[in-house]
Amino acid sequence: MSTQTDSLISLTIAPAQVVRGVGALEQMGETIARLGSRPLLVGGDRTLEVVQSRLNPVLDAQKLTIAQASYGADCSEKALLSLKQAAVDHQADLIIGIGGGKALDAAKLLAFQCKLPIITIPTSGATCAAWTALSNIYSEQGAFLYDVSLSRCPDLLILDYDLIATAPQRTLVAGIGDAIAKWYEASVSSGHSEKTFLIAAVQQARVLRDILFQKSAIALQQPGSEPWREVVDAAILMAGVIGGIGGAQCRTVAAHAVHNGLTHLLKSHGTLHGEKVAFGILVQLRLEEMIQGNQLAATARQQLLKFYREIGLPQTLTDLGLESVTIADLQHAAEIACAETSDIHRLPFKVAPDQLMAAMVSTIAPCVRGEERGVRSEERNVKSEERCEA
């Protein structure tokens, strides 16, 4: 008999309830009321104004006492203090997060800190934040600082296709970029695992990638159609499933590390989370080529470049609005992306900031076949490739 005791592992895989459909919001009154009678609605000013004409009558019909609070521009420590005070002032017994990734992250973290139920209502297909037990914290200037693991996923996720359809198409394109990263990150960090749940997460990530390859273009051409709804489901729900089953190492590796580093460059703030993550996938694959000589990664990168051109995802620093970025700025972003606590270290090889810089400026470089291309050569060519890209 073994004397070894397995440690307990708490799994935060999925929301307690997920409701999706056309006009779903109007049908959720009784379900919402079962979770609380004094909800605090958390979102951005513009989003709250747009949604209240549909949501408030639903809550009023249940005789709920409503208050609203804006999270500001970012899910920051300062914003959380303000939201917490709003919850106390309202004597809230329920938090309802409405909006995109940062709004939902703020609402989830607020509910976690206040020990209250949380409902998430995404207003775009830009991220899987409505699903996950995770919140990202940013500075007041919009730079990524750290993430917080939450004790559970939301109590209720309401995915209303009518609401998602009001968002700019660019947000869904960004969501496709964020979701497809699951395969490239999970497969490199966990593809050789023998653990059941990691195997399941990696295989789900592969299926998600294939769905997005097959259906994204037609979905974007036909908003509101069945393929469009399936892509929305993939970006918001299925991507969340993978992170829930596989855990942190299947959620974020180098692609998200690149995103985190780039948020520290003010010029990158005009681009969306998923756009920076999508660029980060190309960078990760370039690192696999440069450092490991991995030709499968080279082929995968060329396949992605074709897909990106088709649906409008960024392929270069220039596409991210960083055509005039300086070497010093790029060095700063690379050092943050390679910090000791960075997810980039889930790669099966070590990455130095200068190697990451070389990869960031050469994402559209042609595949090199039949010869080794030294990393030092890439480093020497950083300046010339940057000029070429600009």
N, C-alpha and C positions, 0 to 999 in steps of 0.2 A: 504494500500500500504506500502510495506516494505521500510524503510529508509536505510537499510543496503546495502552497495555496495560491491559486490564480488570483490576480488582482481584479477587482471589479471594474468593468468598463461600462460607462454610460453612453448609450447610442442616441444621438439626436438626428434621426434620419429624415423625418417628415413632419409637416404640420398635422395637428390633430384632425383637421378637416379641410379639404380642398373642394371648393365649388367653382365650376367654370361654365360659361355659357353666354349666349347673347341675352342682354337684359338681366344678368344675374343679380346686379346690385339691388334692383327693386324687389327681389324675392327673398332677401336676406334679413328682413326686419326681425322676425321672431327669433332667428338663430343668433343675431347680434344681441338681442335683449336678454337672452339666456346667459350671456357672458358678463353683462353689467348694465347698470341703469344711469350711470353718469360718465359717458365716454368723453375722453379728450381726443379731438381730431388733430393729428400732427402731420404737417406737410409744408410745402412752400406756399407763399402767399397766392401766387397765380393758380397753382393746382387746387388749393382749397376753394378758391373762388369759382373755378370751373366745375368742380365736383359737387359743391354744396347744393346746387339746384336739383340734383338727382338723389343725393344721399340724405340731406336733411329731412325731406318729407318722409322718407322711410323711417328715420329715427323718431321723428315727431309722432308718427302714427303709433309708435310703441310707447309714447309718453316718456321718452328718455330726455334727460337734461344734458344738453350739449354745450361744449366749449371748444374753441379752436386755438391752436398755438403753432406759430411758424418756427421751423428749425433754422431759418436763415439761409445762408448760402452753402454751408458745409456741416457735416456731422462732426462738430468739434466739441472739445471739452467745455468751452464757454456756452455753446448752444445747448448742451445737455443740462448745464446748471439752470439756464433760463426755462427749459422745458420742465425740469423737475419742479421748479417753483410754480409753474402754471398748473401742473398736476395737483400739487398740494393746495393751491388756491381754489381750484375747482372741486376738490375732494373727489377726484376721479377714481373710479373703480374699474376702468377699462381704457386701454389705449388703442386707437385706430390709426394706423399709419397709412398715408395716402401719397402716392407719387412714385418717383424713381428711386434708384439705389440709395442715395444719401438720405433721402427723407425716410425711407423704410428702415435703414440702419439706425437712424436717430430714434425712431419710434420703438424699434425692438429693444434697443439698449435702455431707453427710458423705462419701458415696461419691466425689463429685467431688474433695473435698479430699484424700482418702486414695488416690485413683486406683484405686478398686475397682469391680467390676461392681455393678449395682444392679437389684434386683427390686422392683416396686411391687405391693402388694395392697390396693386400696381396700376400705374396709368400709362405704362409703355412696356415694350418687350426688351428693354435695354439691358437688364441684368436678371439674375435669379435671386436677388435680395429678398423678394417676398417670401421665399421658401426657407432660407437658411437660418441656422442658429449661430449667426456671426454678424458682427458689426465692425465696420472700418472707421477709424477715427482719423480726422484730418486736422491740419492747423487752420488758423483763421485765414491764411493765404491759400488754402486749398492743397497743401502738400500732405501726402499720406504719412501718418505717424506710426500707427500700430493697429492691430485688430483685437477684438474682444470675443472670446468664445462664450456663447450664452447657454443657459442650462436646458433650454428646449427650443424647438422650432415654434412658429406661431400657432396659436390656438385655432385660428381660422384664416384661410387664404381665399379671397374672393377675386377670381379672374373673370372680369366682364369684358368680353370681346368688343362691345360697343365703345367702352372706355379706352381700350388699347388702340382702337382704330382712329381716335382723335389725335393721337400723338404723331409727330413728324415721322416719316418713313425712315429717316436717318437713325432714329432711336432703335428700330428693329434691326437695321443693318448692324449697328453696334452690338446689339444683343446676340446676333449671329456670331460675331467675332468673339465675344466673351464666352459663348457656349461651346463653340468648336474647339476652343483652347483646352477643354476638358480632356479630349483624346490625346493631344500632343503632350500635355503635362502629366496626365495620369499614366499614360503608357511608358513614359521615360522614367517615372519615379516608382511605378508599381507593376510594370508589365511582366516582371519576372517573379513576382510574389507568389507564394503558395497558399496565402491566407484567403479563405473563402470569400470574405466580403470585398477584399481588394480585387480579387479576380472578377467578381461580379461588377464592381464599379468600372474597371477597365473595359470590360466587354460592353457595358452600357454606354461608355464614352465612345467606343467604336461605332455602335449603332447610331448614337446621336450625330456623330460626324457624317455618317452616310446619309442620314435623313436630311441634314442641312445641305450637303452637296447636291442631293437629288431635287430638293423642293424649294430652296431659297429663292432662286431666280424667278420661278413662276409665282411664288408667293408674293414677291415684291411687285410683280406686274399685275397681280389680282388681289388687292387689299380686300379683306373681308371674306375671301373665298375659303373653301375647305383646306387647300394647301397652305394658305396664309395662317389659318387657325392652328394647323399642325406645327408650323414653324414657331408661332407664338408659344405654343405648349412646350416645344423643344427648348426654347430660349429661357423660359421662366420656370417651368416645372421639371422637365427631364434633366436639365443641367443641375437643378437643385438636388434631385434624387442621387446623382452621381457623387456630389460632395457629401451628402448625408450618409450614403453607404460606405464610401471610401475614406471619409475623414479628410483631415487637412492636407495630407500628402497627395490626394487626388484632386484637390481644389486648386492649389496654387503651386507653381514651380517657377521656372525662369520667365515665362511670359508675363505673369503677374508681378514678378520682381522688377522687370523692365518698366511696367506700368508705374509701379511705386516710385521708382527712381525718376521717371519723367515728370511726375506730378510736382517735383521740386523745381522744375523749370517753368517760370511764369508763362512763357510763350506756348506751353502745351495745354494751357487751361481752356483753350477754345475747342479742344477735342474731347470726345466722350470716353468714359471708362473702357468700353468694349473696343473702341478704335485703338486705344493705346495697347490694350491686351492683344488685339489682333496683330499689331506690329510686333509685339513681344514674342509671338509665336514664330514669326520669321526670324527674329534674332536668335531664339533658342535653337531653331533648326540650323542656323548658320554656325552657331557655336559647336553643334554636334559635327558638322562638316569640318570645321577648322581644327578642332582639338582632337576629335576621334577619327577623322577621315571617313565619316559615315556617309556613304553614297545613297543609302536609303533616305537619310535626312535631306540630302540634296534634291532627290526626286520629289519628296514630299513638299519641299519648299517651292519647287517649280509648279506643282499641282495647286498649291495654295495661291501662288501669285496669279495664276489664271482665274481661279475662283474669285479672288479679291477684285480683279479687274472687272469681272462680270457683275458683281453686286455693289462695288464702290467702297471697299475697305482700303485703308492706307497701306502702301507698300514701302514707303521710305520716310525718312525724317522730314523731307520736304512736304509730303502729304499730310504730315502732322502739324504743319505750320512752323517747322523748326529749320527752315532752309538757311537761316542766318545764325544758327546756334554756334557758339564759340567752342573751341577745344576745352576751355576751362569749364564751361557749362556742361558739356558732355561728360567730362571727367567727374564732375560733381554728381551727376545723375548715376553714372556707372558705379561710383564708390558707394552710394546709398543702396543701389541694387545688389551690391556685393557685400554689404555689411554682414557682420557675424551672425545676426539673427535672420537674415534674408532667406526667403523660400528658394532662392536660386541654388542653395546648397543641397537641395533635394535631387539635383542632377547627379548622375553617377560619375562625375569627374569635377575637378576643381576649376573654378573660373576666376581669373584676376580682372580688375577693372579695365586694364588696357586691352585685354582680349575681348571683353564685352563691348568696349568702344569700337573696336575693329568690326565686330559683328553688326553693331547698330548702323554703321555707315555703309555696309555692303550687303544689305538684305536682298538686293536684286542682282547681285553678281551671278554670272553664269556658273553652272555646275562645272567642276574641274574633274575630268576623268583621266585615268591612266597615269596620274602623277600626284605626288604629295605637295600640298601647298602649305608652307610653314606659317605658323602663327606670327613669327617675327616679321615676316614679309607683310602680313596683314597690318601689323602695328605700324610699320613704316609708311604704309599707304593710306593711313587714316586721313591725313590732310588732303591728299590728292583726290581720294574718293569722295570726301565731303564736298570739295569744290565741284566735282563732276555732278554730284547729286543735286547741288544747288542750281 
